[in-house]
Amino acid sequence: MMTQITQLNDLDSGWAWQPWEPSEQEPWDRRRAALLLRRAGFGATESEIQAALQKTPAECIDRMFQIEGDETAQFEVESSELAASMIAGGEAKSLSIWWLHRMLHSPQHLLEKMTLFWHGHFATGAEKVLDPDLMLNQNKLLRRYALGDFRAMVHGIAKDPAMLIYLDSVTNRKAHPNENFARELMELFCIGEGHYSEADVQQLARCFTGWEIRRKNFRFNPYQHDSGMKQLLGTEVETGESAIDQVLAHSKLPYFIVRKLFHFFVCDEPKPTDALLEPLANQFASDGLSVSGVLKKILGSRLMLSNWCMARKVRSPVELSIGLMQTMQVTSNLAQLSNRLQEIGQALFFPPNVKGWDGGRAWVNSSTLVGRANLVYQLIRDDKTRFAGGSLNDWLQKQAISESDAFLNWFSDLFLAVPISDAQRMRLRKSIEGQSGDRMFREMISLLAAMPQFQLS
């Protein structure tokens, strides 16, 4: 049954989260496969689109959750070697190069996309932590649980040395409890504003007294722990671990987490009601706070793969650049890319604050739009940029693309959520009059980068 979506929150939630099935109005074609691969990763090559079209959407999604195999094992060895070389200089900023490399080359695109999601959720800034080893270890922690056990992730992040430093838990002593982590655990990480009291913050802070770092590892110091019973969210607790479990048991937690997943994968606006999110929240809760089940439900849903969903998200700077590079099989100078991403507001390992990046419309304004277009311009023209290891001309020949309209059709299908209009095609043709070959296509990509639909996923 085909449902015409007009107002998101008027949708029947039972319909929205049922598995999507192709129809005459919404076929399983190149554009829809590209939508799924963009949202669940960053971008897709022609061969990846063709491989997806040989499967059902459910089969494609199941493949995204398979994180074992020889290809993955070999990649992890290479990635570990690169990480060691990046942090040898003692600067956390170099880790951005390592992570961009992972996003580009990891065989597990969804895993990297979800690690990016959790990096924004449990935002920790290297400008305060300083030690690149600690930032790297936190990133590995987030990746370990990215598609799995949210409960284990929260327990892990609460004892993570980088987080302990960032939210001042290392100065949490029984004589002077520090409330920073306690507040953010409830407000930003688990249940949201309005569902706890200031007294809950104070009592939760007492639970974490004595949690400190020794030789870059978590250590519990019983002499600095307030061992008395505390009243938290209507229940008596004593230890930090039991307090975390109490927060995780809150009825609002499943809705808080699935709402953030909804905005990250489905649409930036509008805000979904609890009624629309109820099947997702129920799945998350019934799965014991495991992420994989609810994420599969979102990605394969009627709502997610509907025509309505297209162009409902603004690409972050990382999504824009990595998506373009994956689609066109680009390799380039990742140190320069890291610097350019910082200039337009998304420096990996340096979120703006503990709330992470706002996302959505906050990504685009008159300044950042120019910066995003400049990033693409510089990337495409960089002497170190290669397309599948060769020149742009050689790559285009392999794609059987020799003229502008053929390129626009190909690029629109794979990268753009909104097709190029006839009027835009005419303006592009006029702008590239007299040009040919490599120069023409580079100019065309640069002009496309300034268009509104280039910013949408």
Secondary structure in CASP SS format (residue, H / E / C, confidence):
PFRMAT SS
TARGET T0000
AUTHOR 0000-0000-0000
METHOD secondary structure of the structure
MODEL  1
M C 1.00
M C 1.00
T C 1.00
Q C 1.00
I C 1.00
T C 1.00
Q C 1.00
L H 1.00
N H 1.00
D H 1.00
L C 1.00
D C 1.00
S H 1.00
G H 1.00
W H 1.00
A H 1.00
W C 1.00
Q C 1.00
P E 1.00
W C 1.00
E C 1.00
P C 1.00
S C 1.00
E C 1.00
Q C 1.00
E C 1.00
P C 1.00
W C 1.00
D C 1.00
R H 1.00
R H 1.00
R H 1.00
A H 1.00
A H 1.00
L H 1.00
L H 1.00
L H 1.00
R H 1.00
R H 1.00
A H 1.00
G C 1.00
F C 1.00
G C 1.00
A C 1.00
T C 1.00
E H 1.00
S H 1.00
E H 1.00
I H 1.00
Q H 1.00
A H 1.00
A H 1.00
L H 1.00
Q C 1.00
K C 1.00
T C 1.00
P H 1.00
A H 1.00
E H 1.00
C H 1.00
I H 1.00
D H 1.00
R H 1.00
M H 1.00
F C 1.00
Q C 1.00
I C 1.00
E C 1.00
G C 1.00
D H 1.00
E H 1.00
T H 1.00
A H 1.00
Q H 1.00
F H 1.00
E H 1.00
V H 1.00
E H 1.00
S H 1.00
S H 1.00
E H 1.00
L H 1.00
A H 1.00
A H 1.00
S H 1.00
M H 1.00
I H 1.00
A C 1.00
G C 1.00
G C 1.00
E C 1.00
A H 1.00
K H 1.00
S H 1.00
L H 1.00
S H 1.00
I H 1.00
W H 1.00
W H 1.00
L H 1.00
H H 1.00
R H 1.00
M H 1.00
L H 1.00
H H 1.00
S C 1.00
P C 1.00
Q C 1.00
H H 1.00
L H 1.00
L H 1.00
E H 1.00
K H 1.00
M H 1.00
T H 1.00
L H 1.00
F H 1.00
W H 1.00
H H 1.00
G H 1.00
H H 1.00
F C 1.00
A C 1.00
T C 1.00
G C 1.00
A H 1.00
E H 1.00
K H 1.00
V H 1.00
L C 1.00
D C 1.00
P H 1.00
D H 1.00
L H 1.00
M H 1.00
L H 1.00
N H 1.00
Q H 1.00
N H 1.00
K H 1.00
L H 1.00
L H 1.00
R H 1.00
R H 1.00
Y H 1.00
A C 1.00
L C 1.00
G C 1.00
D E 1.00
F H 1.00
R H 1.00
A H 1.00
M H 1.00
V H 1.00
H H 1.00
G H 1.00
I H 1.00
A H 1.00
K C 1.00
D C 1.00
P H 1.00
A H 1.00
M H 1.00
L H 1.00
I H 1.00
Y H 1.00
L C 1.00
D C 1.00
S H 1.00
V H 1.00
T H 1.00
N C 1.00
R E 1.00
K C 1.00
A C 1.00
H E 1.00
P C 1.00
N C 1.00
E C 1.00
N H 1.00
F H 1.00
A H 1.00
R H 1.00
E H 1.00
L H 1.00
M H 1.00
E H 1.00
L H 1.00
F H 1.00
C H 1.00
I C 1.00
G C 1.00
E C 1.00
G C 1.00
H C 1.00
Y C 1.00
S C 1.00
E H 1.00
A H 1.00
D H 1.00
V H 1.00
Q H 1.00
Q H 1.00
L H 1.00
A H 1.00
R H 1.00
C H 1.00
F C 1.00
T C 1.00
G C 1.00
W E 1.00
E E 1.00
I E 1.00
R E 1.00
R C 1.00
K C 1.00
N E 1.00
F E 1.00
R E 1.00
F E 1.00
N C 1.00
P H 1.00
Y H 1.00
Q H 1.00
H C 1.00
D C 1.00
S C 1.00
G C 1.00
M C 1.00
K E 1.00
Q E 1.00
L E 1.00
L C 1.00
G C 1.00
T E 1.00
E E 1.00
V E 1.00
E C 1.00
T C 1.00
G H 1.00
E H 1.00
S H 1.00
A H 1.00
I H 1.00
D H 1.00
Q H 1.00
V H 1.00
L H 1.00
A C 1.00
H C 1.00
S C 1.00
K C 1.00
L H 1.00
P H 1.00
Y H 1.00
F H 1.00
I H 1.00
V H 1.00
R H 1.00
K H 1.00
L H 1.00
F H 1.00
H H 1.00
F H 1.00
F H 1.00
V C 1.00
C C 1.00
D C 1.00
E C 1.00
P C 1.00
K C 1.00
P C 1.00
T C 1.00
D H 1.00
A H 1.00
L H 1.00
L H 1.00
E H 1.00
P H 1.00
L H 1.00
A H 1.00
N H 1.00
Q H 1.00
F H 1.00
A H 1.00
S H 1.00
D C 1.00
G C 1.00
L C 1.00
S E 1.00
V H 1.00
S H 1.00
G H 1.00
V H 1.00
L H 1.00
K H 1.00
K H 1.00
I H 1.00
L H 1.00
G C 1.00
S E 1.00
R C 1.00
L C 1.00
M C 1.00
L C 1.00
S C 1.00
N H 1.00
W H 1.00
C H 1.00
M C 1.00
A C 1.00
R C 1.00
K C 1.00
V E 1.00
R C 1.00
S C 1.00
P H 1.00
V H 1.00
E H 1.00
L H 1.00
S H 1.00
I H 1.00
G H 1.00
L H 1.00
M H 1.00
Q H 1.00
T H 1.00
M C 1.00
Q C 1.00
V E 1.00
T E 1.00
S C 1.00
N C 1.00
L H 1.00
A H 1.00
Q H 1.00
L H 1.00
S H 1.00
N H 1.00
R H 1.00
L H 1.00
Q H 1.00
E H 1.00
I C 1.00
G C 1.00
Q C 1.00
A C 1.00
L C 1.00
F C 1.00
F C 1.00
P C 1.00
P C 1.00
N C 1.00
V C 1.00
K C 1.00
G C 1.00
W C 1.00
D C 1.00
G C 1.00
G H 1.00
R H 1.00
A H 1.00
W H 1.00
V C 1.00
N C 1.00
S H 1.00
S H 1.00
T H 1.00
L H 1.00
V H 1.00
G H 1.00
R H 1.00
A H 1.00
N H 1.00
L H 1.00
V H 1.00
Y H 1.00
Q H 1.00
L H 1.00
I H 1.00
R H 1.00
D C 1.00
D C 1.00
K C 1.00
T C 1.00
R E 1.00
F E 1.00
A C 1.00
G C 1.00
G E 1.00
S C 1.00
L H 1.00
N H 1.00
D H 1.00
W H 1.00
L H 1.00
Q H 1.00
K H 1.00
Q C 1.00
A C 1.00
I C 1.00
S C 1.00
E C 1.00
S H 1.00
D H 1.00
A H 1.00
F H 1.00
L H 1.00
N H 1.00
W H 1.00
F H 1.00
S H 1.00
D H 1.00
L H 1.00
F C 1.00
L C 1.00
A C 1.00
V C 1.00
P C 1.00
I C 1.00
S C 1.00
D H 1.00
A H 1.00
Q H 1.00
R H 1.00
M H 1.00
R H 1.00
L H 1.00
R H 1.00
K H 1.00
S H 1.00
I C 1.00
E C 1.00
G C 1.00
Q C 1.00
S C 1.00
G H 1.00
D H 1.00
R H 1.00
M H 1.00
F H 1.00
R H 1.00
E H 1.00
M H 1.00
I H 1.00
S H 1.00
L H 1.00
L H 1.00
A C 1.00
A C 1.00
M C 1.00
P H 1.00
Q H 1.00
F H 1.00
Q H 1.00
L E 1.00
S C 1.00
END
